[in-house]
């Protein structure tokens, strides 16, 4: 089967949760199918993914990073506003000749996020079209607005985002949701038939990310210049909910100087002022190996947290707010903390003080991810779904 994936961001190498999801699924789908990807690059240097370049070939699929003046300008408007996302990336895309050629080649098109869906439909309306959601965008950006302090343009943006998502969900032949909670919300909000929305959850690479040995942990800490003391990891891209989460981390660091708080991702510029911030790391596995615990104090937005799943796969006992577990059927695999500095610190200190408790929590979390959120199993189910979907669409055409 010839599968075209359309993304509003350059995916390779993956630098945030959405690109981690897309990359892992496509790499595994490409083991059995022909897979190509059309993605949109941003202005060089303005985004961790957009600055990677315009064309990349990976094994076993090829990504074409496209940039044109009109499409790039439109993308920058949304990406540099409080929205911090390429919600305008579909503007002018109908004129992109590389996309037109790829759509003629494809047997199925999978569009990541709703932003580019209308353009793909307009170019080739007859092709089976799948909308791959990463969140319920209307709900996510309402959370972004709350986290960002609701600027004056909030209502205009939110109405436009909800309408764009509504049209994409209602006109897609098939919709992929990352959790059962998101699936139910998309059906409720946009009045679509339940049979057209299927769950394809987020996951973790449970082969690549495993509990680190003592020697591996010590080597990772030396590589990152970390002291030999309890180390807590917080990872995130530069979006309002993660910036709000970072303030919790900074306050905890001020109260617990005996703990190293390691922060990775674009959420914080590299620094060693209270926390150890690395910026975007080439190998997230190095940060996972260096850490003893993971922290996810996210109060806003939706979807499911891939970095949380990766931390559990790596055997990190994790402390999180209840909101951070949205869409995940967790039951004791994560320590849920109340939304206060005292609550977060108490949960962390309990794990630091009780090594046997930390070991049990870590083992339980790892087992749960392997059983429920392994990328290989998820991609296999997705491939089966796409084959069934393409077959059903072909029968309808006949």
Secondary structure, DSSP 4 states (H G I P E B T S, - for coil): -EEEEEESS--SSP-SHHHHHHHHHHHHHTTTSEEEEEEE--STTSSTTGGG-SEEE-SS-EEEEE--HHHHHHHHHHHTSTT-S-TTTTTTGGG-HHHHHHHHH-SEEEEESSTTHHHHHHH-TTSEEEEE-SS-HHHHHHHHHHHHT--TTHHHHHHHHHHHHHHHHHH-SEEEESSHHHHHHHHHHHT--GGGEEE----B-TTTS-PPPHHHHHHHHHHHT--SS-EEEEE--SSHHHHHHHHHHHHHHHH-TTSEEEEESTTS-SB-SSSEEEES-S-HHHHHHH-SEEEE---S--S--HHHHHHHHTT-EEEE-GGGGTT---SSSSEE--SSHHHHHHHHHHHHH-HHHHHHHHHHHHHHHHHH-BHHHHHHHHHHHHHHHHHHHHHHH-
